[in-house]
């Protein structure tokens, strides 16, 4: 077996973002897996979360927010590169893990035991995991996913890597990245300083027009469409809209709280407004679910309140950093 870190799922302690009481226990697969991968490497992921300030409404969904690869390198010395899959995927993973490089790979949740109760053995859902250990002969894999670290083996291993499917089955190779760990030695003060620079840079990319104004116009028409859809469509819609911006702005609040704890001032207004977006969105998503299931009207003015919080938060941040 080849492994990068000596970890046991039974004793692994997740990062505080996955253990403390939160509005959104999970964010999206890419952010969650990096939270745990960085944490396991002894690095706090929060300093790299300025990306949470840049999301926008993209027309039919909100931005699928992610860690900036440039920030991962600048703050932690982690160089992320795409891996071309030209032979059996397990051989690629084994090669990279042997070199001490975590492998981030898109897999099917249908065969990931940690998704029991949601997707495991019930439905096909694409997700990203980070492979920490692999033993091809014993059909074993250790991986980060969602809120923790897990193992899979046997039939799940064969299924997740499609080992028993013929080569002519026609399945496309998944998207794969490798993380090359250069880990530069920088002081905590330097980490804070570099993180503050990422904040300033991210503010330059903030949407020029309030995204909640655009979203409200689209959501009012989408709501009538949702009333006619199956519940699975509702869950998919909620994930790419309310879950994305609700979870993202909770992370934004966490990030600004970290900066405040490390000496930055005048962040209270932005923290308060981002928390308001997160908390209000969590409640509103439940109200939406009830309205859709019962065919009842919905109060769209809540979106206006979210937009007002967005305006106040960014006005405060821009006043402080521009």
C-alpha positions, 0 to 999 in steps of 0.5 A: 500500500502507498500512502501520503499521511498515516490516517485512520478514519476512526481517529481522524479529527476533522477541521473545526469548520466541519465540527462546529455548529453551522448553518451549512454543514457542507459547502460543495465537494471541492471546497470541503475536500480541500478543507480536510486535505489542508487540515490533515497536512497541518495547514489552516484552510481559512486564510485561503478563503477570500474566494468566498467574496467573489461569487455572482449569479451566473444566469441559471445558477450561482458561482460554484465557488472554489479555492483559488489555485494561485492562493493555494500556492502563495499561502501553502506552497501547494502547486495544483496541476491537471493530470492527463488520464491515458491509462488505468486510473488506479495506476495513475493514482498509485504513481502520484501517491507514491510520489507524495502527491494527493490526487483529487479525482471526480468519482461517483458517490454511488460507490462511496460508503461515506455517502450512505443515506444520500447517494451510496448504492442509490443514485449516481452523483459526481463528486470530488475526493482527494486520495491519500492512500491506495492498494490496488492489489488489496482493492483499498483506498483512503480518501478525503471527502465531505466532512472527513476521511474514509476508507473503501474496499472490495466491491466499492473499489472495483465499482468506483474505478469501473474495473469490471467494465470492458474497455469498450464501455465508452466512459470518459475519463474523470477530471483529475488534479494532483497536488505537489507539496512544496510547503514553503516555511513562512511565518504566521505574520507573513501568512496573515499579510499574504491572506490580506492581499488576497482579500484586496485582490478579490474585492477588485473582482466583486460583481459590479451589480448586486447579484441578488437583484439579478437572481430575484428576477430569475427566481420569480419565474423559476418558482412557477417552473419548480412547482411543476417539477419532481422533488429531485429537481428541486434539490438540484435547483436548491443546491446550485442557488441557495446552497451555493450562496448561503454556504459561501457567505457563511465561509466569508464570515468565517474568513473575516472573523479569522482576519479580525482575530489576527488584527484586522479592524472594521470588519464587524459590519461585513461579518454581521451581514454575511452571517445574516445572508447565511442564516436567512437563506437557510430558513428560506430554503426550508420555506421554499421546500414547503411552498413547492411541495404544497403549491403555496405562494412564497414571499420573494421580498426575502431576496431583497433583504439578502441583497441589502445585506450584500450591499452593506457588507461590500460597502463596508469592505470597500471603504476599508480596503479601497 
